[in-house]
Amino acid sequence: MTSTKTPVACLHCRKKKRKCDREKPSCGTCLKTSASCTYPEPADLISQANRLVLTEQPSKIPAPHELPSQVIGQKLLETYFDNIHSANLLFHRKIAFQLYAQERVPGFLLQAVFAHAAIFLRNVGYLGGTVDDVFGKSWAWARCASAFVLADADEPGIERIQALHVLHGYYFARGDVRRAEIHARVAFELCCVLGYDKMIDDGVSFASMSMTERFAREMKRRCFWACWSTAALRAEPQRSLTLCDMAARCPLPAAFEDGGLTDGVRFKLGPTMQEALSAGDDPLCHMAEIVKALRIWTQVQSFVWTSGEVSDPDWEDELNKLKALIQDSTTYAQGCFEHLEAATGEHSEDIELIVSIRSLHHLNRMLLHAAVIPAFSKHPAAAMVPHDDIWKSADVVLHEANSIVQLFSSRLGRRLDRTRLWPLSGHAVFISGVVLMAYGGVIRTPFNASWIWNALRPDEASFVWVQEMLDFLSQYWEPLRDQSSNISDDRSNRYLMSPECKLSSEFAPLPQSHFEDRSSCCPVRAVDEAAAVRNTALISFAQDDASADMGGRNAVQVGRVCSQRSIYTELRRRALIYAIHGSAPGPQSTTQQCCHDTNVT
């Protein structure tokens, strides 16, 4: 028997917010009240969805037939796979092109992919003209795709989740972080609702499946990993360990062999995250390496931001375990990098991806070792770390910051197609730049002779590379624009970094004669030249003994030097805490600290 019910309530019941039995030609409610009962046409439903999600969008929403020609579409598809690393995690490249040629890709998914790809084609000549008109349509494509996918979020499938993930990347690139967050959250939750995170195949079950079923399950797992990676990057510290636990037993992305729609795709089931972290002997495919690096990032973030008791027995064990994980992963990434660097003149499509992975490993080590330094750590147990370990960790922080800059300014780094770099690499460059600037500010202190400045100051070329990298990447990833501006402002106002800097008379440096006898000018006990260099290179993280012997200097000189020290210490503290934790530290009274230091005698 054919049902007379419609899929939606009538307009009268919707307006009055009453329950509608959806019977035709008139519902029960309208019959009782003798009201006119009308139902929206299918076209009206689409327009209502568009109005609901796109009320702020002035542009005309393109219909599917307004997508670009296959020639332009092919270019956009190639651009998307070439510039977005997660594309090869979310899709199978060869099959995606085959499906597009056969017109079997849903329109909403094409709109999402084309919108993101168009960002990388601004001002690019193509087919005798430009594709600026394609970029001009990107926002309308994205909003149309959002309207379609979000309206049917209660009927999820892998293609809708893929579209949500792509749209997250587009909105983030355009600087609309709020929309990006919404799409990322919905995509991740739908993966969990559909059980993509629980597709845990062992060798027996995997062997019993057909090739088609294996591939379908692998693509769903890869869809989960793509959404999980986004969730890991934006997770609150309290949720970081939950994300780590839920992904422990899920197989990592597998390395695909040659194949396509006609002959199928063969692959070997990847190891679980737990296995990859514990063994690490067999090399993983690059997509699995990205996921593994982000897993370590998540664990590091949880460690850095989780506070505890001073007597917490697990803190040091967790720190040592993280150090070992990061070291093993860095060694593997270094091996891949050196192999490609040795192949002079040979272009590899993976080089930008490997550089991005390496930059994340360097960033992980930098943040981890910064957490050992009491000035930056949120864990009270850091106060119990021996001074020697603090100095070593400070040295690692500086070394990793320099390594990130050198990674992009080396001979191989200059050959990179920077449009293909991960946006997180730009964030790593920014943090490195701020750390090095703070380092330079510490070097040029009244306690350090000019010979120390000349020997240890960061190379100005490093800051040029940092600025250039951020300026370039911010063209394609809008959130990096603020970081680029911050670096630019810091460089232009870098009075601490310049040997010719002029301080106010209140905090003017002591004359050069005061530095000639270092045993009488250093705020700590008499030190030799090597120790002075070491203390400077370690950003003076060690806690100086304020009551140390001042070599017989009078109280005025001691007060002046200690006041200068506290000013520099506070500036350094604020700059480095901002660089490491991404937010400014709480207010600390510099005046009070100066008074405390000057009352030493």
N, C-alpha and C positions, 0 to 999 in steps of 0.2 A: 504494500500500500504506500502510495506516495505521500510524503509529509507535506502539510500546508504551512509549516513554520518557516520563518525567515531566520537567518543567522544572527540578526541584530534586533534590538528593541525599536519600537516605533518612535517617531520624533516627539509625539506628545508625552509618552512615558519617560523618555530621556530628559525632556525639559522639566517635568514635574518630579523627576527622580523617583519614579514608581516602578514596581516590578511589572514586567511585560511578559505575557505568555507567548508573544511573537506569532500569534495566529493571523492568517489572512482570510478574507480581505480586511477584517478589523479584529483587534485584540480584545480580550475580555474587559480590560479596564476602560477602553474607549467606548465599548458597547454600553457599559453601565452608566457612564457619564454623558453619553450621546456626543462625544467629542469626535472631531475629524481624525481618522487614523491613517497616517501615511508613513511609509517606510522609505529610508534613503536608498537611492540607486547606487549600484556598485561604484560608479564614478564619483559620487558624492562621498563615499567612504574614503576613497583615496585622497580627495581634496581635504577632508577633515583631518586625516592623519598628517598631511603636509602642514596644515594650519597649526596643528597641535605641536609639532616638532620644529617647524621652520618659520614661526611667526616673525622672527627678526630678520629673515632673509629677503632682501628686496629683489634678488635676481630671479629670473624665470627658471623654474625647475625643469631640467631637460628630460624629455621622454626618452625611452630606450633607443629610438631611431636617431636621436641627436648625438649619440656617441660618435667618435671620430671614425674615419674610414679605416679599413683593415691595415692600410699602409702606415698611417699615423698610430693606430692601435698597436701594431707590431713594434713600433719604435718605443712607445710608452711601456709596453710589457718588458722589452729588453732593458730599458732604463730602470724599471722597478727591480728586476732581478739583479742588475749590476750594482745598484747603489744601496739596497736595503738588505742587510745580512739575514734578517729573519725571514726574508722571502724564500730562501732555500731551506728553511726549517718548516715553514708553513705549507709550502707547495713542492711538488716535484716539477722541476723546471721543464723538462722535455714534454711531459704529459700536459702541462699547462699550455704550452704553445700548440700542441696537437689539438686540445679541446677548443682553444680559441679559433684555430683555423677551421674547425668543424662547427663553429658557432654553438658550442655546447656549454659555454660559461654563462651563468646567470648575469643579467644586466646589472643588478645591484653590486655584485662582486667586481665586475669590470669598472663600474663607476668609482668604487673605492680604490682599486689599484691604479687606475688612470689618474685620479686626483692626486695621489701621493707621488706618482712618477712625474707629474707635470711640474712639481716644485723644482726638479733638477734640470728642467728644460727651459727655464726662463732665459730669454735673450740668446737662444741657441738657433743658428741658422739651419733650416731644414727644407728640402724640396724647393729651393729657390726663394724661400721666404723665411718667416720665423714661426715659432710655435707659441708666441705670446698669447694668441687667442685660445690655445689649449689651456695654458695656465689660468687664463681668465675664467674658464669654465670649471676649474678644479673645485672651487668652493661650492658651486651649485651641484656638481656631481656628488661631492661628499655629503652634502645636506640631504640630497635625494636618497642616497644609499642609506643614510642614518634613519630617515623617516620610514623607509621600507623595512629595514631590519629590526628597529626598535618596536615598530607597530606589531610585528609578529614574533616578538621575543618569547612568547609562550609556546611557540612551535619551533624549537631550536633544531639545528642540524649543523653539520660541520662547515657547510658553505657560509651560513650566517655567522658562525663564530669566527671564521676566517675574515669575513668582511668587517666584523667589529674590531678585530685585532689590527687590520690594515687601517681602519679609520682612526683608531687610537694613535697610530704613528703619524697620520696626516695632521690631525688636530694638534698633536704635540709639536710637530715641525712648524706649524703656523703660530705657535705660542698660545693656543687656546687650551691651557692645561686642564681646566675644569671639564670640558667636553672629553678630552683625552682620558681623564680619570674615569668618567662615567662609562665610556666604551670599554676600557680595559677591565673594569670591575665586572661588568655584565658578561664579557667574554669569558673571564676566568670562572665565574660562578656557573655559567652554562656548561663549561667543560666538566666541572665537578658534578653537576646535576646529571649529566649524561654518562658519568663514570669513566671518562677518558683517563683519569688518574689511576684507575684501578685495573687497567688492562695489563695485568702482570702475567706474561706468558713465560712458561719454562720451555726447556728443550723438547719435551714430549708433546705438549699441547701445540707448540709451534710447528712441529713436524707433521702433525695430523691435519693441518689446515691446508686449504687450497692456496695457490699463489695469489689469487684475487683477495681472499679473506685476509691473508697475511699483510698484504699491502694496505688494505682498508684499515686494519687495526694499527698498523705502523703510522699511517697518516693521522689517525685520531690521537695517538700518543704524541706525535710531533706537534699537533695543534695544541695539546695540553702544555707541552714544554714551552712553546712560544708564549702562551698566555701566562704560564708560571714565571717565566723570565721577567716579564713586565711587572708581575705582582711582586717578585723578589726585589726589583729595583726600587719600588715605591713603598715597600712594607715598613710599618712601624716596628721598632725594635721588639716589642712584645710579641709580634706575630712572626718574626723572622724564624724562630725555632720551629714554630708550627709548620711553616712552609718547608723547612728542611726535613721534618719528619714525614710529611705527607708524600714527599718525592723520593724517599729513601729506596723503595723497592720497585719503582717504575723503571723499565729499561730506558736507557738513554737513546737518543736518535741514532739510527743505524746508517752505515755508509752504503748508499745505493750503488748497484752495479749498472752497466748499460742496459737499457730496456725502455719500453714505452707502452702505448696502448695495445699494440698488436701482439707483441711477444711477452708482455708482462715484465715486471721489475723484480729482480732477485736481490736479496740482501741477507746478511747474517744478523740475527737478533743481537742488539747491543747489550752491554753489561748494565746492571742496575747502577744507580747512583752510589749505593753503598759499596758495591764491588769496585767501581771506578776510583773511589776515594781511598779504599784500603789497599788495592793492588797497584794500579797505575803502571803496570809493566807494558801492556799492549797499547800502542797508540790509538787514540780515538779519532773519529772523523771531526772536522772542524766545527760542525754544528754541536756535537757532543762536548767538545772542548769549551764552547761558549757557555753551554748550560752548566758545565762543571765549574767554570770560573765564577759564574754568578752564584752557584751554590756556596762557594767559598766566601764570596762577597757577603752573602746573607749571613753566614756564620760569623764573619768578622764584625758586621754591623751589630749583631746581637751582643757580641763580646764587648765591643766598644761602648755601647750605650746602656748595658745592664749593670746596675749598681748592686752591691751586696755587702756582706759583713767583712770587716777587716780580716777576720780569721777564716774566711772562706777557703776551704782546702782545695776546692776544684779550680780556683782561678788560675793558678800557675800551671796546672796540668792542661787546662784548656788552652792557655797561651802557647805552651810548647807544642801541642797537637796542631794548632793553627799554623804555627811557624813551619812545621814539617810539611803540612799540606801545601802551603803556598810555595815552599821551596821546590817540592817535587813537580808541581804544575809549571812553575817558572822554568825549570830545567828542560822540560819537554818542549815548551814554547820556544825557548832559546835554541834548541836543536833544530826545530823547523825553520826558524828565522835564519840561522846560519847556513842551512842548506840552500835556501833560496838566495841568500846574499852571495854565496859562492858561484851561483849560476849567473855570471855576469852577462848582461845583455839579454837574458832569457826572462820574458815577462810571464808572471804567474798571476792568474786571476785570484789567487788566494792570499796574495801578499798583504793587501790592506786588512783583510780579516785577521791574519796572524798578528799584524802590528796592533790591531785593536785588542786582541786577546792579551798580548804582552802588556799593553798599557794598563789593562785591568789588573793583571797580576802585580805590576809595580805599585799601583794605587792601593791594592789590598795590603801589601807589605808596609807601605807608608802609614796607612791608618792604624794597622795593627801595632806597629812599634811606637806610634805616637801615644797609644793607649797605655803604654808602660810608663810613660813620663807623668809623674804626679800632677804637673801643672795642667795637663790636658785630660787625664783619666777621670771618668765618672765612678770608677771602682775604688773604694778606700784602700783596698789591698795594695794598690800601686804605691802608696806611701811607704810600704815596707820593702820596695825593690831596692837593692843595693845601688850605690852611686855608680859603680863601674858599669852595671847593666843599664842604668839610665843614660850614661854617656854613649854606650854602644848603640842603644836604640835611637838616640838623637842623631848619631852618625848615620844610621840606616835611613832615617827620615830624610836627611839631606841627600844621601846617595840616591834614593829612589826618586826624589823630586828631580834631581839632575838627570837620572836615567830616562825618565819620561820625556824630558825636553830633548835629550840626545837621540831618543828613538825616532823623533820626527825631523830632526835637523841633520841626521847622518847622511852619508852618501846615498844609501838606499832609501832613507826617509824622504829625500828630496825628489825621488822618482815616483813617489806614491801618487795615485789619483785620489786627492783628498776628498772628493765628493763621495767616495766609497767608504770613508772612515765612519766608525761608530760614533754617535753623539756623545756617548759616555767617555770616549777618548778626549773630546774637547773639555769635558769636566775635569778629567785627570790633568790635562795641560794647565787649566786654570788654577787648580790647587797647587800644582808644582810651581807655577809662577809666583803665587802669593808666598809660598814657603821660602823660595829663593830670595824674594824681595825682603822678607823679614830677616832672613839670614844676612843679607847685605847690610841691613840696618844695624844688626848686632855687631858686625865686624867693625863698622865705623862708630865705635864708642870712644869716650875719652880715655878708656883704659888700654886701648890698643894703639900701638905706634903705627906710623904710616907704612912701615915695611910690612906689617901684618895685613893692612888693607890691600896693598899692591899684590901680595902673594895669594890672598884668599878670596878676594871679592868675586862674585859671580860675573861671568862674562856678559857684557852688554848684549852680545849677539843672542844669548839665550832668551833674553826678554823680548828681543825683536821677533824671534821665532814664536814665542808664546803669543805675542800680539797678532802676528800674521795668521797663525793657526786659528785663533778664536775669531778673528775678523772674517776669515774665509768660511769656517764652519757655520757661523751665525747667519750666513746667507741662506742656509738650508735648514737650520735648526734654530728657530727664533729664541728659545729660552737661553741660548748661549750668548745672546746679544748683551744682556746685562753683565755677564761675566767679562765679556770683551771690553765693555765700557769701564768696568771697575779696574781692570788691568791698565787700561789707557790712562785713567785718572791717577792711579798709583804711580805710573811711570812719570807722568808729568809733574807730580807733586812729591817725587821721591827725594826729599831733602836728606833723609837718612842715608841714602845710597850714594850720594855724591861726595867725593873727597873735598870738594870746595864748598860744602854745605855751610850755611851760616846759622848758628843757633842764637837764641836770645841771650842778652847779657847775663841773665840770671843763671843760665845753664851753659855758658860758654866753655869750650874745652880748655883744659889747662895748657899752658905753653909747652912747646916741644921739649924744653929742658926737663920738665917733670917726668918725661918718659925715658930719658937717657939712662937713669938708674931704675930699672924695672923693679928691683927689690924694695924700693921706697915708694912706688906709685901704685902697685897692683893692689886691689881691694882684698886679695887673699894673701896668705903668707908668701914669702919670697919664692918665685917660681923661675925655672929656667926657660930658655927660649922655646924648647919643644913643648913644654907644658902649656905655655901661653898660646901657642898655635893650636894645641888640642882643645883648650878651653874655648877658644874663639870658634873653631870649626864645629864644635858641638852646640853652638848657639847658647852657651852658658846655661844649659839646662840644670847643671849641678847646683845644688843649694850652697851658695857661698856662705862662709862663716862670717857673719857681720861683725863678730867680736874679734876677728883675727888681728894679729899684730900689724899696725899701719906703718911700721918702720919709723916711728918717731915724728910723723907729720903732725902739724898742729890741728886743732879742732876745726878751724875754718876750712882748711883743705879737705879734711875728712868729710865734713858735712857737704861740701860742694860735690865731691866725687860720688858720695852715696846718694845725693839727690839726683845727680845725673844718671846713676845706675838704675834708680827706681823708675825714672821716666822712661828710659830705654826698655827696662823690663816690662813695664805696663804696655808700651806700644807693641813690643814683640809678642806679649801674651795675647793681646787682642787680635793682632794680625794672624797669628798662627792658629788660635782657637777657631777663628772664623774660617780659615782655610781648611782645617781638618774636619770640623764638625758642621760647616755650612751655615752657621749662625753666630751672631756676635755674642761674646760672653757677657755675663751680668756686670753691672757697674761695680767698679772697685775704686775707691777713693785714692787717687794718686797722691793727693796732698797728705792724707793720713799716712800713707806708706812712706812718703818722703820724711815725714816727721819721725816715724819709727826708725828709719835708717840713720837719720842724722843724730839721733839720741844714743847712738851706739857708745859714744865716749862719755 
